[in-house]
Amino acid sequence: MPTENLNKPLHCSTICKDNELKSFSRSMAELQWLMLIIVMVYFFIPTGSIDAPDTLIGIMSAYAVFVLLLRYVGARIEDTPWKLAVETWAMIGFITLAVWQTGGIESPLQNLYLIAVIACAITLGKIMTILEVALIACCYLLMGYQHYSTDIFAAQTFTFIMARFSPLLLVAYVTSILASDILNAKKRITELSQTDDLTGISNMRAFNEILEKEIAGAARYSYPLSILMIDLDRLKAVNDQFGHTTGSALIRHVAGLMSEGVREADIVARYGGDEFVVLMPHTDAGGSALVAERIRELIETTPLVIDGQEFPASISIGIASYPDNVDRAELLMENADSALYRSKMSGRNRATACCGRPKVAPIQACA
């Protein structure tokens, strides 16, 4: 059975990934405001000296403006790992300037670096965390040089500074490992929840998430969208004659061929039993008809082979396209299902569009 394209559920994880990035972005905003509040509290109730209060006020004001612009003006910018990286770099910059004005290497605010490190480890992974810890180390050593001058290179002084810096390294290491394990486990759970157990392609839960998004996009931006409803012909006869094990193998075989026959951007899902559905973004009636016929021919000419015995298969297909033959994108599934019914009533092993405009010769038009 072809397996090259059985990773289709990974397309469905795109939405989950987008939601995850949005969640991380919201958490990052809360951390940014938390850091700003902590510095403000220290400013009004200092536990140590503040070198230049006016400068610290300017630093806090500039960072508050940055956060506001990022949240309200930058809200139009898509949430990406790079955007989160810029936010953590800005956090490090703000912390460094605040620490510099409140005692440098002796400042109690240097513990704020832990917030930036934990945020980076959870959202951006181990490599980026290592890079940011290296950046923090450089800032820390620079402040140490300001405080100790050339004595920083003395063995005792350098060891003392690194001993104070080591908890941050330990937190960064442990957090990045735990975050990596959690993210990998979450990714695996997400994939399992989106995958059909029998065929390995997307299940309807994952398919419906993408369908909802594509329907909204097609209606808003007026781009074409097509759906193929597909039924495996005469599966019951195979189950009755050769057993359900062979029937299940035939379903897996057909699912693999469909995944092979569609394009990279198309989403194949198991609708239930021996029925499948294909979502085709940015595809008009003509394009969907061509893909439907390619899938139909591929399955018709590629029988399942078990122990040298061939088990031929065929499929019936119903096609619906927005806006070519469906006025509203949300009616695509209903119209594709009606077209599928006509394909089965017309003799099976054919594709039927939901209107009377055939696009290629094998496509049957509805009465």
N, C-alpha and C positions, 0 to 999 in steps of 0.2 A: 504494500500500500504506500503511495506517495506520502512522504512526511515532511517535505521541505517547508511547507507553508502551514503546518499545524500549530504554529506559534501565533495564530490570529488573536487569541485572547490578550496578547501583549498590547495590541492596539487598544483594547478596552481599558487597559490600565492607565492609559493617558489621562482619562478623566480623573481617576483616583490620584494620580500624580499631581495634576493641577490643583485638586482640592487640598492635597497635602501641602503643596507650596503655599497656598493661600492661608492655610492654618499656621504654617511656620511664620509667614509674614505677619499675621496678627500677633503671634506670640512674641516676635521680635519687637513689634511696636510697644507691647507692654513692658518688655525688658528695657527698652530705650527710655520710656517715661520713668520707670523705676530707678534707673541709674541717675537720671536728672533730678529726681526728688531726693535721692540720698545725698547728692552733692549739695543741693539747696539746703537740706537740713544741716549738713556739716557747716555750711556757710553761716547760717544764723545761730547755730549752737556749736561753735568750733571746739574741738578737743585738742587742737594744736594751732600753730601759727599759720597765718595766710599771708604769703609774701606780698601779693598785690590784689587786694579785694576787688578793685575796679576791673582788673584784667580777668579775674575769675567770673565776675558778673558778665563780662563780654563773652567769655567762653560758653557759659551756660545759655546765654541768650542766642548765640550763634547756633549752638546744637539744638535748641528748642525750635528755632526757625527751620533748621535742616529736617528735623523729624516731621514738623508740620507740612513742609513742602513735599516730603517723601510720601506722607500718608494721604494728602488731599490732592496735590498736583500730580505727584508720581503714581497715584492710584490708577491712572490710565495706562501705565507701563505694565506689561505682563510680568507676573511673578516668575522669576527664574532663579536658579542657583547663583548666577552672577549678581543679580540684584541683592540677594541675601548676603553675598560675600562683601559687596560694597557697604552694606549696613553694618556688618561686623567690623570692617576696617574703620568705619567712621566711629564706631563704639570705642575701638582701641585708641584712636586719635583723641577722642574726647576724654577718655580716662587718663591718658598720658598727660595731657595739658592740665587736667584738674589735679592730678597727683603732683605735677611739677610745681603748681602754685600753692600746694598745701604741705610742703615739707619734703618733697622729692621722695627719695628712697625710704625716708622715715614716715611718710604719710600713711595714715590708716586707710585712706581711700584706695591704696594699691590692691586691696582685696577685690575691688570691682573688676579687675582683670578676669577673675574667676567667672563672672557672668558672661563676658565675651567669649571665653574659652568654651564654656558649657554650651552656649548658644551655637557656636560654630560646630562643635562636635556632634550635636544633635541634628543640625540641619545640613551641614556641608560635608561631613565625613572626615576620615582620618587624615588624608593628605593635606587638605586645607587647614585642618586643626594644627598639624605640625608646622605648616608655614606661618600661621598666625602666632603660635607660641614662639617661634623663632623671632618674629617681629617684636613681640612683647619683650623677649629676652634682650634684644638690641636696645629697646627703649629703657629697660631696667638698668642695663649696664651704663647707658649714657647718663642716666640720673645718678647712678653710683659714682661715675667719674666726676660729675658736678659736685658731689658731696665729699668724696675722698681724694679727688684729684689723682695724682700718679700713684698714690698709695693703694689704689684699687687693685693694682697688679701684684701687690704683696700677697704672699700665699695665705696668710691668716685672714686678711681682709677679703680676698677673693672667695675663700672658702666660706666665710661668714655670709657674704652676699648670696652665694649660690645655695647655701643652706636655707636662707629665707625664701629663695625663689623655688626651691624643690617641691613644696606642696602644690604650687600651681602646675608644675610639670606632672606630678602624680595625678592630680585631678584631671588634667587634659588627657593623659594616657588612659586612665580607667574609664572616663566618660566616653571617649571615642570608641573604645572596645565595646562597652555596653550599648552605645547608640548604634554601632554597626550591627551587632547581634539582633537588636530590636528591629531595626529597619529591614534586615534580611528576613527575619521571621514574619514581619508584617507583609513584606512583598510576597512571600510564599503563600501566606494565608489569603491575600488578595487574589493571587493567581488561581488558587484552588476554588475560591468562591465564584470566580468568573468562568470556570472551565467545566464543560460537560464531561462527566466521568467516562462515558463510553467512547466518545470520539476524540476528545482532546481539543475540540474547537470551542468557541464561546458558547456559554449558555444564555438563556433569555434574560437573565438578570443583568448580565454585562451588556448584552445587545440593546436592551431597553434604555440603558443609561446613555449610550451613544446615539440611539435613535432619537431620544428626546432632544439632545443637543443639536443634532443635525436638522431636525424638523424646525426647531426655533431659528437656526441659522439660515435655512433655506427660505423660510418665510420672511425673515428680516432683510436678507441681502439678495433675495430673488435669484439664487443659483439653483440649477437643476438637481434633483434628487430622485433616485430610483430604488425600487425594492423588487426582489425576486422571491416569490414563495415557491418552494420546491417540495414535491412529494415523490418518494421512492415507490415506483410502480410494483404492485403485486408482491409486497413483502410477506403478506400472510401466507401465500402459497409456498414461499421458500421456508417459512417457519414450520408449516404443516408437513412438508415433504422431507426437509433435511434437518429440522430442529432449530431451536432458538439460538444455539451457539453459532450456527452458520448465518442465521439472520442478523445477529449482532455483528458478525464479521463483515457482512455485506454493508451494514450501516456505516461501520468504520471505513470501509473501502470507499464508499461513495463520498463520505465526508472528506477524505483525503483528496479525492479527485476534484471535488468542488473547490477546496482550498488551493489546489494547483491551478485550476481553471480561471479563478478570479484574479483581479489585479491587486497590487500591494495595498492600495488605499481602501479596498472593499473589505467588508466585515461579514464573515460567514458564521452563522450560529445554528445550533440545533433547536428547532422550534418545539419539538416533542415527538416521541415515537419515531416515525420514519419521515418526518417533515423537517425541512430546513428553511432558513431565510437568509437572504443576502442583501446587505445594505450597500448602496453604491453612491457615495457622495459625488457631487459635481458631474453627474452622468445623466444625459437626456434619454429620451425614448429610443433613439437610434443606437446609442452606445450600449444601453442595457440589453437591447435585443441581440446585439452581436455577442455580448458576453454570455447571455442565456443560451444561445445556440452553440457556442463553444463548449460550455459545460455539458450540454445535452449530448453533443457528439462525443466528447471525451468519455463520458460514462457509458454510452452505448457501445463504443469500440474498445473499451478496456474492461473485460470481465474479471471478476474475482477468481483467483486460482487457489484451491486448497487441495493439497496432496495430488496435484496433477489434474484435478477436475475443475472445469471452468463453470462459473456461475455468472451468466450475463445479467446485466441490470439496465434499467431505463428509468427516466424520471419525467414527471410532468411539471411544467413551470407556469406560473402566473406572473405577469409583469405589470407594474404600475410606475408611472413616472410623473413627477411634478416639475414644471407646470404643464407638460405636454398633454397629458390626458387625465390629470387629476387636479382639480381646482385648488384644493387645500392640502398642504403637506401632511397634516394629521390624518388624512383619509387614505394614505398610501397602503397601509397594511390591509385595510378592509377591501380596497379595490384589487390589490394583488391576490388576496385570498379568493375573491370572486372569479378572477381570471384563471386561477389555478383550478377551480371547480370546473370551469368550461374546458380546460385542457383535458381533465380526466373524463368528462362526459363525451369529449370528441374523439376518444380513442387512446389517450395516453401517449407517452413518448413524444411530447411536443411542447412548444412554448406559446402561450397566448397572451397578447397584450390586452389591457383592460379597455381598449377602445378599438374601433374598426379601421385602424391605420397600420397595417403590417409594414415593418421596416426592412426585413429581409425575407427571402422566400420561405424558409421553414417556419417563420412566426405566423401563427394562426390569429386572425382577427376575430373579435367577439361579434356575435350577431347583435 
